[in-house]
Amino acid sequence: MSHEMFLVVLVIISALFFDFVVGWNDSANAIATVISTRVLTPLQALLLAAALNFAGAYISTKVAKMIGGGLVDPAHISQTAVLAAMFAAAVWIAWCTTVGLPISGTHSLVGGIVGAVIVHVGMHALKAKGIIKVLIALFVSPILGFVLSFIIMVVIYWLCRKAAPGWINKTFGKLQILSVSFMALNHGMNDAQKAMGVITMALVSGGFLQTVHVPIWVITICAAMMALGTYVGGWNVIKTVGVGITHLKPVHGFAAETGASIVLSIAAAFGIPVSTTHVISSAIMGVGATRRLSAVRWGLGLKIVYAWLFTLPACGFLAALIYKVFSVLGWH
């Protein structure tokens, strides 16, 4: 096996590990609400989310193309830099999952790519337009998730103001199965594509692909690893998202998942990678705020925000450090 092929294989393995830990952490995004409201058992929710994550990965490759060619010119990045970025992002997400912090896979990956590329060839290899677009989307999408879910919840309150509580719980318990399915499908459509994009970037950089298009085998293995990570489930994160932020009933879960899914669908349609974690967490805060502001544990929300803000520089620094270590080993 040639040195170039060896590095490509390592990149693919690290990308699949990244995909697994993203599914592990982000399982909470799709199923925390439906578990906390007891509409589905944990096993039922995990199986449903894993299957729909897998299916969602096949719907579109626009996000993968943005990751693969919209942030950095593949011609100016080495396999070692890609490997350092993936490894840094995966390690960061795995650590956050073990301590129960819902974290952004997109933030982690973008930070890792930027940090590795800067130490490899400098900032000129970065595509400022693509990075700015992603950063704006990462900032705006949770705000949209909060506002949209708040509005949906207010509309539901008004439409169901004369309905009996028992009827509301029963009806929205059934509807929440649809909303959580929509959420899981969008999760696969957005998050599984990030590893696809990195693998595609590595294949183009190594000369194994001539254009930035995602081969079917790349889609399949990334979808499978995302589904597996989701099935394993990060229970600490599920507890944080499903119970820690605010108390949820089926109607709240339905509103949060619906609002978040709409935002994710729009982002995927335009090929913009956003954080599923950002969107669903803010959506849950939005539905909680419709009861009263004190119904939301803003202190926990603030800790999550700090973790999000720290992720970009942390993954950038870690990727740069890992790249330097690889350079010492003679991997360029």
C-alpha positions, 0 to 999 in steps of 0.5 A, a space after each residue: 500500500 502506498 503512503 498516499 493510499 495509507 493516509 486516505 484509509 486513515 482519513 476514512 477510518 477517522 471520518 467514520 469514527 467522527 460519524 459514529 460519535 456524532 450519532 452517539 452525541 446527537 441521538 439526543 437531538 432526535 429522540 430525547 424529547 420522545 423518551 422524556 415524554 414516554 411516548 416511545 421506550 428508549 429502545 423503540 426510539 433508538 431503533 426508529 432514529 437509527 433507521 431514519 438517520 440511515 435513510 436521511 443520508 441518502 436524500 441529498 448530498 448538498 451539505 456533503 459537497 459544501 463540506 468537501 469543497 466549499 470551505 477549503 480548496 481540496 487541491 491545497 489540503 493534504 491527507 494529514 491535515 484532513 486526518 488531523 481535523 477529523 481526529 480532533 473533532 471526533 475526540 472533542 465530541 466523544 469527550 463531551 458526550 461522556 460528560 453529558 454535553 450536547 455539542 455541535 458536530 458542525 462546529 467541531 468539524 469546521 474548527 478542526 478543518 480551519 485549524 489544520 489548514 492554517 498550520 498546513 498551508 496558511 489562511 489563503 487556502 480557506 474559502 472565506 465565503 463558504 466559512 462565513 456562510 456556515 458561521 452565519 447559519 450556525 448563529 442564526 439557526 438556533 434563533 430560528 429554532 427558538 422563535 419557530 417552536 415558540 410560535 408553533 407552541 403558542 398556536 397549539 395552545 390557542 387551537 387547543 385552549 378548550 380541549 381536555 388535557 387527556 385528549 391533548 396528551 393522547 393526540 400529541 403523543 401520536 403526532 410526536 411519533 411523526 415529528 420525531 421521525 421527521 427530526 431523525 430523517 433531517 438529522 441523517 440528511 444534515 449530519 451524516 453528510 459531514 463525514 461524507 464531505 470530508 471523505 470526498 475531500 480526501 479522495 479529491 485531494 489524493 487524486 482518487 476523484 476528479 470532481 467533488 461528487 459523493 460516491 454511493 459507497 461513501 454515502 452507505 458507510 457514513 449512513 451506517 456509522 451514523 445509524 450505529 452511533 445513534 443506536 448506541 445512544 449517548 444517555 448522559 446527553 439524552 438526559 440533559 436535552 430531554 429532562 435537564 432543559 425543561 419539563 416536556 409533555 408530548 405537545 411540547 415535544 411535538 412543537 420542538 421537533 417540528 420547529 427544529 425539523 423545519 429549520 434543518 430541512 431549509 438548511 439541507 435544501 440550501 446545502 448549508 451545514 448547521 448544528 442539529 444540537 443547536 437547533 433542537 436545544 434552542 427549540 426546547 427552550 422556545 417551547 419551555 418559554 411559552 409556559 413561563 420564563 422560569 420553566 426553562 433552566 437557563 443556567 444549564 442552557 448557558 453552560 451548553 452555549 459556553 460549550 458551543 462557543 468554546 468548541 470552534 477554537 478548541 477543535 482548531 487548536 487541537 487539530 493544529 497540535 495533532 497536525 504538528 505531531 503528524 509532521 514530526 512523524 514525517 506524515 505530510 
